[in-house]
Amino acid sequence: MKLFQSIFGSETRRRYPESLIKLAIERAVDGTDSRLRLLPGYRKRLRAPVITAIDHVIALVDAIQAPLPARACRHGTEPRLSAVFSSASDMLQILARDPALSRFQASPEGLGVEQVSALLMTERVERNILGLDLVGDQVRRDVPQVTVNFTSHRLLDPMANESESRRLWKRRAFDHLLTLALNRIAETKAERADLTRQRDLLRRKLKTLERGGWSFEQAKDGDQDPARLTAELDAITAQLEALGADRDVLQTHLGIVAELLADAPSQLWSEPVVLVLDPMNIQRTLQDPSARRIEFQELRNVQGRRAVVLPLTIVPADLPEREDLVSAASRYLQ
């Protein structure tokens, strides 16, 4: 199962090589229910929906703004950086601790690179509070305010250049559509015992794909080894194939995949989010002299999940050395 192979490149919309379309069709099958290959004409059924999905994910990623240099000197002058990170030091510490960036820097492709391109994802959280505020020339307490915090910072697909990183974002977006289709398949009502077993295996496959980076959700650190994940997925596939499936079930699954990919723009999309914040990330009006108008892009899906996306360029030499947790614990215990 070649679920970690390369897909997407420098294609422009609606000018795709046949090789890409074939790869995407087979990836759609491998990423959902590989038994769909038992159905005659599955490629023909999936061709148009797959092209629609490719159109959408390429447009989605191409619309993401140019990367921001994540450097200490830019934190105070770039409103998006200063809103997402509380300080320049905090920004560099968060980036230095990011597991995806650490893995890339330790890989053959990342050793010694002077600059890294990656997609930052972070959750936007709004809270109603009672705080201090200046009303006229008086400081008042217990003034209703709305604060905006950004949490769960994580980097996706760090690479040595932006074009390669964007290729991986496109693949991730396509794969995310497949996880949505697989989720819908796994939730299909099962009445017979063998169908219940199939559903349970498909749910296990969904969880494994999500751990392998097939979505924009936060993955557990340490579950990213492609060889181990491929072996696990191959075992699940073998169990599914051993169970078999009647043609009606497979036709239902094929219809779900085709329908969801054809409806890709309604499954995964981005929306602009405009915030007017003061330096403490408290919402203000544009008339407030301390206010900053900040526009973000927020990625959303049909399941109601959402996250702010912010492409960054990172200079590894700027980052503080990542602390060895074992050594730190030893010092603490001494």
C-alpha positions, 0 to 999 in steps of 0.5 A: 500500500503506497499511501505515503507516495508523492502526489501533486506537483506544479500542476495548474488547474484543469491541466493535469497529466493523466499520471496524476489523475490515475494516482489520485484515483488509486489513492482515493481507493487505498485511502477509503476501501481498497476492495472498491477495485473489485468493482468493474468501472470504479476508475471511470466512476471516480474520475470526474469526482477526483478531478473536481477534488484536485481542482478544489485542493489546488485552488485552496492551497494556492489561495493561502497567502505568502509565508511570513518570516517568523523572526524576532525582529518581525514579531512587533511589526507584523500584526498576525505574528504578534496576535498569534504569539504572545512575544518574540521569545514565545514564538521562537520557543514554540517553534523550537519545540515543534515535533514536526520541525524537529523531525525534519531538521533531523532528516537527511533533507533537513540537515543544515538547511538555512530556511524552512517553509511550513504551515502553522495551524492554531486554534482561535479561542474567544472568551468573554471576561470582565476586565479593566478598561479606560472609559474617558479619563477613568479606569473602570473595573469589571468591563465586559470584554472579549479576548482572543487567544491562539492555542495548540500551535503546530507546524505541518509539512516543513520543507526546505522550500515553499513550493515543496511544502505547498505540494504537501499541503495539497496532498494533505487537503486531498487526503483530508477529503478521503478521511471525511469519506472514510468516516462517512463509510465507517458510520454507515449503518451495519446490520449483519455481523460481518458488516459490523466487523467491516465497519470496525476495521474501517474505523481503525483504518481511519484512526491510523490514517489520521495518525499518519498525517492524513488530516489537518487534525493534531496527530499524536507525537511519535505516531508518524513512522511511515513504515509502522503505519503502512504495516498496520494499514496493510494488516487492516486491509488484509483483514477486510479482504479476508472478510470480503464484501457483497457487491451492494456494500461496495457500490454503496462505498463507491457512491459515498467516495464519489459523492464526497469528492464531487462535493469537495468545496462543501467539505473543506474550505477556507474563510477570511476572519477579520479581527480588530485587536489591541496589543493584549488581544482584546477585541476593539472597534476600529475607532480605538487608537490601539486597535489593529485590523488583522485578517487571517485565513481559517480552514474549516470542514463539514464536521465543524472543525476549524483552525487558523492557517498561517504559512511561515518561513523559519530560520533554524539558526534563530531558534533556541536549542531544544532542551533535553527533557531527560537532562532537565528532569535529572537536574530537577531531581538532584 
